[in-house]
Amino acid sequence: MQQQAEFWRHCIHTLNNKQALALLFVVDSHGSSPGKAGAKMAITADGTRFGTLGGGQIEYDLSEQALALIQQDSCSRLFCVQHNGTGQVCGGSQTVLYYPCTLTDLTVLQDIHNALQQKQVWQLVLMPGLASILKRVSRPMSLS
C-alpha cells in the first residue's frame, strides 16, 4: 500500500505545483499482456513518469501518445492496443484510459492518498463524460 500511496502523493505534488498531469489506467487486458487491469501510470508535461503500465515498447508508445495529448490539452480517451509484433515475448491486448487531471481532481486524489495511508478501502469509478471521472463513491471500509 505504501507504493500506492507514493504514486498518488506524486500526482498531488504535481498538481499542487500547477504542472500538467495525465493518468493512464489499464482498464482491460487479454492474453500475455504485461500490464494487467488496474495498472496505472502518471505522466507530466515535461515527460516525467511514475507508475507502470507493464513496461516495454507498449508502455513507451502509450507514454509518447499521452505526452502529445498533454501538450494539446485534450479530453479523456480510450486506447485499445494490440501488441503481438513488438519484438517482445508478451502478446495480447490492453485497453488503456487516458485522463488529463485538473485542479478540480486534487480533492479526490488527496482522498485516495489519505485512504491508502489509513488502510481503508475505497472505490475509484471512472465515468467518462462527467466533469471529473475520479469520484469517491462510497464510505470507506476498514481493512481487516
ABEGO torsion letter per residue (X at the ends): XAAAAAAAAAAAAAAAAGBBBBBBBBABBBEABABBBGBBBBBBAAGBBBEBAGEEAAAAAAAAAAAAAAAAGBBBBBBBBBBAAAGBABBEBBBBBBBBBBAAAAAAAAAAAAAAAAGBBBBBBBBBGBABABBBABBBBBBX
